[in-house]
């Protein structure tokens, strides 16, 4: 595997891991039991996708643990959107909808130029991401046609700020699929009379650093402990 391919796959894994971690923290916040279960299931899916991608690039067992739990926040290669911690349910719906559109574009682009081993894990990921995408699209439609629409519109403005340039120098392949993201989202939203907020320069690094510090704290205290 060449360096560029490894970098892109590990960046994808970082996104999946962080999205799953943030989703997993939300399962106790809502009184709607079925939605809590769905969020927990989706979080587990994202974590599994992250592990599969990390392992494909050669990270396994304790090496994988240390890669995730001993890196500084600025060593993670993530999209700002993946790091966003929603303030409420409408923001969560918007974030996950936007991320799933992005993820489908990335999955399609990588599947077109991946090797046989990676092709073996992509069908499961593709199916699960489709389920996620449809779930969040449905919630977007529900909120858009409910009394919560004004809050949804506010959430689109807030979360849209995190949909700008990538914080690293992307390859030509990444630039292609990433460049299709906002136009596709904006077209879908326009069909419902909705508008995505303009991308802006936001301080996502500081909240992300706090998130990583908290996430890594237990493992850093007892890195020798093994489960199972």
Secondary structure as GFF3:
##gff-version 3
##sequence-region A 1 228
A	DSSP	alpha_helix	3	24	.	.	.	ID=ss1
A	DSSP	alpha_helix	33	56	.	.	.	ID=ss2
A	DSSP	alpha_helix	61	69	.	.	.	ID=ss3
A	DSSP	three_ten_helix	73	75	.	.	.	ID=ss4
A	DSSP	alpha_helix	80	83	.	.	.	ID=ss5
A	DSSP	alpha_helix	89	111	.	.	.	ID=ss6
A	DSSP	alpha_helix	116	144	.	.	.	ID=ss7
A	DSSP	alpha_helix	149	160	.	.	.	ID=ss8
A	DSSP	alpha_helix	172	179	.	.	.	ID=ss9
A	DSSP	alpha_helix	181	190	.	.	.	ID=ss10
A	DSSP	alpha_helix	205	221	.	.	.	ID=ss11
###
